[in-house]
Amino acid sequence: MRNLIAGVALGVALLCGRPYGRAQGMAGMPGMADAMPPEKLPPPVAIAGLGNSSMAITTASPEAKMWFTQGLNELHDFWDYESSRAFEQSVRLDPNCAMCFWGLYQAESFRGLNDDWAAAALKQAEKLATHATPAEQLYIQAAKEALKAKIAAKRDANKKKPDGLAVAGEAKAHVDSKETKVYRKLVAKSPDDVQANIFLAESLIDGFDKNGKPKPGTAEAQAILAAVLAAHPDDSAANHYWIHAQEPGQHPESALVSARKLGDLAPASGHMVHMPGHIFYRTGDYETARVSFENSVHVDEAYMHAQNVSVDDDWNYVHNLMYLIADLLEAGRLDEATAMSGKLNAARGGGIPTLYRQSTRDGMTRLDPLLPVAMRSANWTRAIDLLDASKPPAELKNLTALRASLLDYTRGMAALGADDVTAAASFSKSLDDTVAVKPPEPPMQMPGMPVSKDVMAVPVRTFLDVAAMELRAALLMAQGKTADADAAFVKATDAERALGYREPPYYIRPVAETRGDALMRAKRYADAKKAYQAALEERPNSGFPLYGIAQADVAAGDKAAADADFAALLTSWKSADAALPQIVAAKTWTGQRTLAGAEGTR
């Protein structure tokens, strides 16, 4: 939810920053964090189809109320750029409207780097609050408490620099923030106030543990949102937040009803059209997810073209493309994933939101847009070729280091596939040596600082930690050290899980698939099947683990199980590329119905 995004932005400068339309650059220099203040933003354009949120506010201007309503819906759509434009327009029309300034505060504080302007807007809201209703005063007071907490967090972050990536942790007893306490007062006074309940729920969100169980604050937020939806099943904001509150957990299917309706509730918002895809992806409905993501592409491209807005003012565009590509890969539509990857370079701007510096997956695409395609399909030879040909700028030290380590990883995996244990051991040692060196602490991204285009060091390290464990475990299996290998794979799997929920998954190919491959080479077919089944739990209906399961049953001589496996693969991947080896093998098997025939396709 929004406060989670803002919290991450505060700690590690993720998904926040200066949009291109606002960041013209200091002295014309691109990539410099010199943003346009809200009062200089261009007037907004009225947009229909943003959602159905509304609030009663004190204003003498019906037009100011109209723009406030648009800004509120855009705020709930996570569309901070357009939200700022709309709230600023409401301020222009009624400079005495306290809640108009409150809205501007909410939009400007969304990502954490426009906090000076956000604070100025909130200060004005406080000045005008004496003419506001008691409910409006509580909204403003809650915002004031949120800002104070953010300032304190920044102060603490300056004392102890962030590690660049939050990982899933254990649940702790929930303690209400001062902001939450104010929202509780507001809800107590106006229990039927939908907005008050939504903001209360948002303030409570405190994440999930490493097993996907909601922490106490998140569990209460889920209960609040469920109650809102019971009374208002078509509320666009509540459905949006419900998806966010469910997708990282153990039961993403509980948000399927919201996913099926959200796009129609806010068809003009790229992010709202996109969001259902998160749930469809998590539940293994990759085809329906693809439709959501592709529709979002069309919405965003039409918006940017119509309003002459650049990608840096529409951060959802590159995020959506990344998720679409990930979805196409799980669906076996590698040709489309390859074509869509060609859009990535132009989808990035020069600011933090669209650079996705925190994502090693995106870092790979900056080495070569097609690298995640090769990595997900375990096409190690292709991945090596792409990495060999990549030439990141020397000043991007972390990206350069990522390239070198990925070469060790992919060459090691390729060597294992070729039964060259000696070469694999050499590459594994090199990767181990790299991750043994602690990366430098990243500096806080502060206003006025140049925006680095380099991938962040610590997220790269956490990714490579898992890769090194994974490669080492597979090597131990190849060396016949089965007990050590099994223990090492457990450790690698735990490390992968500790990365936490990412959108799309932070680790491109599940460790469990590599474990399945290693066990197949060791002729432990029953254990290999279990490993692939574990991968299938992570990526439901994905043809990659389904194919591994089929291979394990073929090798074990279980014809009946293999029949069912290949049938399931063809059903799941009914729209997959026909030339994929997995599809060819499945069709060959179902046609020949002999173990010998299937062995010939392996």
C-alpha positions in Angstrom: 0.0 0.0 0.0 1.0 3.7 -0.3 2.7 3.9 3.1 4.7 0.8 2.4 6.0 2.4 -0.8 6.7 5.6 0.9 8.5 3.7 3.7 10.7 1.9 1.2 11.3 5.1 -0.6 12.4 6.8 2.6 14.9 4.1 3.6 16.4 3.2 0.2 15.1 5.8 -2.3 13.2 3.2 -4.2 10.3 4.0 -6.5 10.5 7.6 -5.7 12.0 10.8 -7.2 11.6 13.4 -9.7 9.5 12.7 -12.8 10.9 14.0 -16.1 8.1 16.5 -16.6 9.0 17.9 -13.2 12.8 17.3 -13.3 14.1 19.3 -16.2 17.6 18.9 -14.7 19.9 21.4 -13.0 21.4 23.7 -15.6 20.0 21.4 -18.2 21.9 18.4 -17.0 19.8 15.2 -17.2 19.5 13.0 -14.2 19.8 15.8 -11.6 17.2 15.9 -8.9 15.8 19.4 -9.5 12.1 19.0 -9.6 9.4 21.5 -10.6 7.5 22.8 -7.6 3.7 22.0 -7.6 2.7 25.6 -8.3 4.5 25.4 -11.6 2.9 22.1 -12.7 0.8 22.4 -15.9 -2.9 22.6 -15.3 -4.5 19.1 -15.2 -6.8 17.7 -17.8 -10.2 16.3 -16.7 -10.0 12.5 -16.9 -13.0 10.2 -16.6 -12.7 6.7 -15.4 -10.3 7.1 -12.5 -12.4 5.5 -9.8 -15.3 6.5 -7.6 -13.7 7.8 -4.4 -15.1 11.0 -2.8 -14.9 13.1 0.3 -16.9 15.9 1.8 -14.7 18.9 2.1 -15.2 22.6 3.0 -14.8 24.7 -0.1 -16.6 27.6 -1.7 -15.7 26.5 -5.2 -17.5 23.5 -6.9 -14.7 23.4 -9.5 -12.1 23.1 -6.7 -14.1 20.2 -5.3 -14.2 18.6 -8.7 -10.4 18.8 -9.0 -10.0 17.6 -5.4 -12.1 14.6 -6.3 -10.0 13.8 -9.3 -6.8 14.2 -7.2 -8.2 11.9 -4.5 -8.9 9.2 -7.0 -5.5 9.6 -8.6 -3.9 9.4 -5.2 -5.7 6.1 -4.6 -4.5 5.0 -8.1 -0.9 5.7 -7.0 -0.7 8.3 -9.8 1.2 10.9 -7.8 2.1 13.1 -10.7 -1.5 13.6 -11.9 -2.7 13.7 -8.3 -0.4 16.7 -7.6 -1.6 18.5 -10.7 -5.2 18.0 -9.7 -4.8 19.0 -6.1 -2.7 22.0 -7.1 -5.5 23.1 -9.4 -8.0 22.9 -6.5 -5.6 25.1 -4.5 -5.5 27.6 -7.3 -9.2 27.8 -7.4 -9.8 27.9 -3.6 -6.6 29.0 -1.7 -8.7 28.8 1.5 -9.5 25.1 1.2 -7.6 23.3 4.0 -8.3 19.9 2.5 -7.1 20.9 -0.9 -3.7 21.6 0.7 -4.0 18.3 2.6 -4.5 16.5 -0.7 -1.4 18.3 -2.2 0.6 17.1 0.9 -0.5 13.5 0.3 0.5 13.6 -3.4 3.8 15.4 -2.9 4.8 13.1 0.0 3.9 9.9 -1.9 7.5 9.0 -2.8 9.5 10.8 -0.2 11.7 13.1 -2.2 9.3 16.0 -2.5 8.9 16.3 1.2 9.8 20.0 1.4 6.9 20.9 -0.8 4.7 18.4 0.9 5.5 20.0 4.3 4.8 23.5 3.0 1.4 22.3 1.7 0.6 20.6 5.1 1.6 23.8 7.0 -0.9 25.7 4.9 -3.6 23.1 5.6 -2.9 23.5 9.3 -3.3 27.3 9.1 -6.6 26.9 7.4 -7.9 24.1 9.6 -9.7 26.4 12.0 -12.3 26.9 9.3 -12.5 23.1 8.6 -14.9 20.6 10.1 -13.8 18.4 13.0 -13.4 15.4 10.6 -11.2 17.5 8.3 -9.1 18.6 11.2 -8.5 15.0 12.1 -7.4 14.2 8.6 -4.9 17.0 8.8 -3.7 16.0 12.2 -3.1 12.5 11.0 -1.1 13.8 8.1 0.9 16.0 10.6 1.7 12.9 12.7 2.8 11.0 9.5 5.1 13.8 8.5 6.7 14.0 12.0 7.3 10.2 11.9 8.9 10.5 8.5 11.2 13.3 9.6 12.2 11.2 12.6 12.8 8.2 10.4 15.0 10.2 8.1 17.0 11.4 11.0 17.5 7.9 12.2 18.4 6.8 8.7 21.1 9.4 8.6 22.6 7.9 11.8 22.4 4.4 10.4 22.5 4.1 6.7 19.9 1.7 5.1 21.0 -1.6 3.6 19.3 -1.0 0.3 16.7 -3.8 0.5 14.1 -4.8 3.0 13.7 -8.5 3.5 10.8 -10.4 5.0 11.1 -10.6 8.8 9.3 -12.2 11.7 6.1 -10.7 13.0 6.3 -8.4 16.0 3.6 -7.1 18.3 1.8 -4.2 16.7 2.1 -0.8 18.2 -0.2 2.0 16.9 1.6 5.0 15.4 0.4 8.4 16.4 -1.0 8.7 12.8 -3.0 5.5 13.4 -4.3 6.7 16.7 -5.7 9.8 15.0 -7.4 7.7 12.3 -8.9 5.5 15.0 -10.5 8.7 16.5 -11.8 9.7 13.1 -13.3 6.3 12.5 -14.9 6.3 15.9 -16.6 9.6 15.2 -17.6 8.6 11.7 -17.6 4.8 11.4 -19.3 4.9 8.0 -16.6 7.2 6.5 -15.2 5.0 3.8 -12.1 7.2 3.3 -11.4 7.3 7.1 -11.5 3.5 7.2 -9.2 3.2 4.1 -6.6 5.6 5.5 -6.8 3.8 8.9 -6.2 0.4 7.2 -3.3 1.9 5.2 -1.7 3.3 8.3 -1.7 -0.2 9.9 0.0 -2.1 7.2 3.2 -3.6 8.5 3.9 -6.4 5.9 4.2 -10.1 6.0 6.6 -12.6 7.5 8.9 -14.8 5.4 6.2 -17.4 5.1 3.6 -15.0 3.7 1.6 -14.7 6.9 0.3 -11.2 7.6 1.9 -9.4 10.5 -0.6 -8.1 13.1 -1.1 -4.6 11.6 -1.6 -6.1 8.1 -4.1 -8.6 9.5 -6.2 -5.8 11.1 -5.9 -3.8 7.9 -7.3 -6.7 5.9 -10.2 -7.0 8.3 -11.0 -3.3 7.9 -10.8 -3.4 4.1 -13.0 -6.6 4.1 -15.6 -4.7 6.1 -15.5 -1.8 3.7 -15.9 -4.0 0.7 -18.8 -5.9 2.3 -20.6 -2.5 2.6 -19.2 -1.0 -0.7 -18.3 -3.9 -3.0 -17.5 -1.6 -5.9 -15.4 1.0 -4.2 -12.4 1.4 -6.5 -9.9 2.4 -3.8 -10.9 -0.4 -1.4 -10.6 -3.0 -4.1 -7.2 -1.6 -5.1 -5.9 -1.7 -1.5 -7.5 -5.2 -0.9 -5.4 -6.5 -3.8 -2.2 -5.0 -2.3 -3.1 -6.3 1.1 -3.5 -9.9 -0.2 -1.1 -10.4 -3.0 2.1 -11.0 -0.9 0.4 -13.5 1.4 -0.6 -17.1 1.4 -4.0 -16.6 -0.1 -3.8 -14.2 -3.1 -6.9 -15.9 -4.5 -9.0 -14.1 -1.8 -8.5 -11.0 -4.0 -9.8 -12.5 -7.2 -13.2 -10.9 -7.0 -11.5 -7.5 -6.7 -9.1 -8.3 -9.5 -11.9 -9.2 -11.8 -13.6 -5.8 -11.4 -10.9 -3.2 -10.7 -9.9 -2.5 -14.3 -13.5 -1.7 -15.1 -13.8 0.6 -12.0 -10.9 2.8 -13.2 -10.3 2.1 -16.9 -8.4 5.4 -17.4 -5.7 4.6 -14.8 -2.8 2.5 -16.1 -1.9 1.3 -12.6 -5.5 0.3 -11.8 -5.9 -1.6 -15.0 -2.5 -3.3 -14.3 -3.1 -4.2 -10.7 -5.5 -7.2 -11.3 -2.6 -8.8 -13.2 -0.7 -9.2 -9.9 -3.4 -11.5 -8.5 -3.9 -13.4 -11.7 -0.1 -14.0 -11.9 0.1 -15.1 -8.3 -2.7 -17.6 -8.9 -1.2 -19.0 -12.1 -3.7 -17.5 -14.5 -1.0 -16.1 -16.8 -3.3 -15.5 -19.7 -5.7 -13.3 -17.8 -2.8 -11.5 -16.2 -1.4 -10.9 -19.7 -4.6 -9.2 -20.7 -4.4 -6.9 -17.7 -0.8 -6.0 -18.3 -1.3 -5.4 -22.0 -4.3 -3.3 -21.5 -2.3 -1.2 -19.0 0.4 -0.7 -21.7 -2.3 0.7 -24.1 -3.8 3.0 -21.4 -0.4 4.4 -20.5 0.8 4.9 -24.0 -2.5 6.6 -25.0 -2.2 8.9 -21.9 1.4 9.8 -22.6 0.7 10.5 -26.2 -2.4 12.5 -25.6 -0.9 14.7 -22.9 2.6 14.8 -24.2 3.9 13.3 -20.9 7.2 11.5 -20.7 7.8 8.1 -19.2 9.3 9.6 -16.1 5.9 11.0 -15.1 4.3 7.6 -15.6 6.4 5.2 -13.5 3.8 2.5 -13.9 4.7 2.1 -17.6 8.1 0.5 -17.1 6.9 -1.4 -14.0 4.0 -2.8 -16.0 6.3 -3.8 -18.8 8.5 -5.7 -16.4 5.6 -7.6 -15.0 4.2 -8.3 -18.5 7.5 -9.8 -19.5 7.7 -11.9 -16.4 4.1 -13.1 -17.0 4.8 -14.0 -20.6 7.8 -16.1 -19.5 5.8 -18.2 -17.1 3.2 -18.7 -19.8 5.8 -20.0 -22.2 5.3 -17.1 -24.6 9.0 -16.4 -25.0 8.7 -14.8 -28.4 6.3 -12.2 -27.1 8.5 -11.7 -24.0 11.4 -11.1 -26.3 9.5 -8.6 -28.4 8.2 -6.7 -25.3 11.7 -6.6 -23.9 12.6 -4.4 -26.8 10.4 -1.6 -25.2 12.3 -1.5 -21.9 15.1 0.8 -22.7 12.8 3.5 -24.0 10.4 3.0 -21.0 13.0 4.2 -18.5 13.5 7.8 -17.8 16.2 9.6 -15.8 14.6 9.5 -12.3 14.5 7.0 -9.5 11.0 5.7 -10.3 11.7 4.5 -13.8 15.4 3.5 -13.3 14.3 0.7 -11.0 17.8 0.8 -9.4 16.7 -1.5 -6.6 15.8 -4.3 -8.9 18.5 -6.7 -10.0 16.0 -8.1 -12.5 15.9 -4.7 -14.2 19.6 -4.4 -13.8 19.9 -7.4 -16.0 17.8 -5.8 -18.7 20.2 -2.9 -18.7 23.0 -5.3 -19.5 20.7 -6.8 -22.2 16.9 -6.6 -22.3 16.8 -10.2 -23.3 18.8 -11.5 -20.4 15.8 -12.3 -18.1 14.3 -14.3 -21.0 17.4 -16.5 -21.2 17.7 -16.8 -17.4 14.1 -17.9 -16.9 14.3 -20.5 -19.5 17.7 -21.8 -18.2 19.2 -21.1 -21.6 22.7 -20.7 -20.1 24.5 -20.6 -23.4 22.3 -17.7 -24.6 22.7 -15.9 -21.3 26.5 -16.2 -21.5 26.5 -14.8 -25.1 24.4 -11.8 -24.0 26.6 -11.1 -21.0 29.7 -11.4 -23.1 28.4 -8.9 -25.6 27.2 -6.4 -22.9 29.3 -3.4 -22.2 27.9 -1.3 -19.3 29.5 2.1 -18.8 32.6 1.9 -16.6 31.2 4.5 -14.2 28.3 2.1 -13.4 30.4 0.0 -11.1 27.6 -2.1 -9.6 26.2 -3.0 -13.0 29.7 -3.9 -14.2 30.1 -6.1 -11.1 26.7 -7.7 -11.7 27.8 -8.6 -15.2 31.0 -10.3 -14.0 29.2 -12.3 -11.3 26.4 -13.3 -13.6 29.0 -14.6 -16.0 30.4 -16.8 -13.2 26.9 -18.0 -12.4 25.7 -18.8 -15.9 29.0 -20.4 -16.9 28.9 -22.5 -13.8 25.3 -23.6 -14.5 26.2 -24.4 -18.1 29.3 -26.4 -16.9 27.1 -28.5 -14.6 24.7 -29.2 -17.5 27.7 -30.4 -19.5 28.9 -32.5 -16.6 32.1 -30.4 -16.4 32.4 -30.5 -12.6 35.9 -29.0 -12.6 34.9 -25.9 -14.6 31.7 -25.5 -12.5 33.8 -25.6 -9.3 36.1 -22.8 -10.6 33.1 -20.6 -11.4 31.4 -21.3 -8.1 34.5 -20.3 -6.2 34.8 -17.1 -8.1 31.2 -16.2 -7.3 31.7 -17.2 -3.7 34.8 -14.9 -3.4 32.7 -12.0 -4.9 29.8 -12.3 -2.5 32.2 -12.7 0.5 33.1 -9.0 0.1 30.6 -6.7 1.7 29.3 -4.0 -0.6 29.7 -0.3 0.4 26.9 1.3 2.3 24.7 3.2 -0.2 24.3 6.9 0.4 20.8 8.3 1.1 19.2 9.8 -2.0 18.6 13.4 -0.8 17.0 16.4 -2.7 19.6 18.1 -4.8 21.8 15.1 -5.2 22.5 13.6 -8.7 20.4 10.6 -9.4 22.7 7.7 -10.0 21.8 5.4 -12.9 23.8 2.5 -11.4 21.9 -0.5 -10.0 22.0 -0.5 -6.2 24.9 -2.4 -4.6 23.0 -4.2 -1.8 20.1 -5.6 -3.8 22.7 -6.9 -6.3 24.5 -8.5 -3.4 21.4 -10.2 -2.0 20.5 -11.6 -5.4 24.1 -12.9 -5.9 24.1 -14.4 -2.4 21.2 -16.6 -3.4 22.8 -17.4 -6.8 26.1 -18.3 -5.2 24.4 -20.7 -2.7 22.3 -22.2 -5.5 25.4 -22.8 -7.7 27.4 -24.2 -4.8 24.5 -26.6 -3.9 24.2 -27.9 -7.4 28.0 -28.4 -7.5 28.0 -30.4 -4.3 25.3 -32.6 -5.8 27.4 -33.1 -8.9 30.4 -34.0 -6.7 28.4 -36.7 -5.0 28.2 -34.9 -1.6 24.5 -35.5 -1.3 24.0 -34.6 2.3 25.9 -31.4 2.0 24.1 -30.6 -1.3 20.7 -31.1 0.3 21.6 -28.9 3.2 23.0 -26.2 0.8 19.8 -26.2 -1.3 17.7 -25.7 1.9 19.9 -22.8 2.8 19.6 -21.3 -0.8 15.8 -21.7 -0.8 15.5 -20.0 2.6 17.7 -17.2 1.3 15.5 -16.8 -1.8 12.4 -16.7 0.4 14.0 -14.2 2.7 14.2 -11.8 -0.2 10.5 -11.3 0.3 7.7 -10.5 -2.0 8.6 -8.7 -5.2 6.6 -7.4 -8.1 7.5 -9.3 -10.3 9.5 -12.0 -8.4 12.9 -10.7 -7.5 14.6 -14.0 -8.2 13.9 -14.9 -11.8 14.2 -18.7 -11.8 13.2 -20.5 -8.6 16.0 -22.3 -6.8 13.8 -25.3 -6.6 14.1 -25.8 -10.3 17.9 -25.9 -10.1 17.5 -28.4 -7.3 15.3 -30.5 -9.4 17.8 -30.4 -12.3 20.7 -31.4 -9.9 18.6 -34.3 -8.5 17.8 -35.5 -12.0 21.5 -35.6 -12.8 22.0 -37.5 -9.6 19.3 -40.0 -10.7 17.2 -39.2 -7.5 14.0 -38.9 -9.5 11.5 -39.0 -6.7 13.3 -36.2 -4.9 13.6 -34.3 -8.2 9.9 -34.5 -8.6 9.4 -33.0 -5.2 11.7 -30.2 -6.0 9.9 -29.3 -9.2 6.6 -29.5 -7.3 8.0 -27.0 -4.8 8.8 -24.7 -7.7 5.3 -25.2 -9.0 3.9 -23.9 -5.7 5.9 -20.7 -6.3 4.8 -20.4 -9.9 1.5 -22.1 -10.3 0.8 -23.6 -13.7 4.1 -22.6 -15.1 5.3 -25.0 -17.8 8.9 -25.0 -16.6 8.4 -26.9 -13.3 5.6 -28.9 -15.0 8.0 -30.1 -17.5 10.5 -31.0 -14.8 7.9 -33.1 -13.1 7.1 -34.9 -16.3 10.8 -35.6 -16.9 11.1 -37.0 -13.4 8.2 -39.4 -13.9 9.5 -40.5 -17.3 12.9 -41.2 -15.8 11.3 -43.1 -12.9 9.4 -45.3 -15.4 6.0 -44.1 -14.2 4.1 -44.0 -17.6 0.7 -43.2 -16.1 2.0 -40.2 -14.2 4.0 -39.0 -17.2 0.8 -39.1 -19.3 -0.9 -36.9 -16.8 2.1 -34.6 -16.5 2.5 -33.9 -20.2 -1.3 -33.5 -20.5 -1.2 -30.9 -17.7 1.8 -29.1 -19.4 0.0 -28.9 -22.7 -3.2 -27.6 -21.0 -1.2 -25.0 -19.0 0.8 -23.9 -22.0 -1.9 -24.0 -24.6 -0.8 -20.6 -25.9 3.0 -21.2 -25.5 5.4 -21.0 -28.4 5.0 -24.1 -30.4 8.7 -24.5 -30.9 9.6 -24.7 -27.2 11.4 -27.9 -26.5 9.0 -28.6 -23.6 6.0 -28.3 -26.0 7.7 -30.5 -28.6 8.5 -33.1 -26.0 5.0 -33.1 -24.6 3.4 -33.5 -28.0 5.8 -36.2 -28.9 5.1 -38.1 -25.7 1.3 -37.8 -26.0 1.5 -38.9 -29.6 3.9 -41.9 -29.1 2.8 -42.9 -25.6 6.0 -44.8 -25.1 8.8 -44.3 -22.6 11.4 -44.9 -25.2 9.9 -42.2 -27.4 9.9 -39.7 -24.6 13.5 -40.6 -23.6 14.5 -39.7 -27.1 13.2 -36.2 -26.6 15.2 -35.6 -23.5 
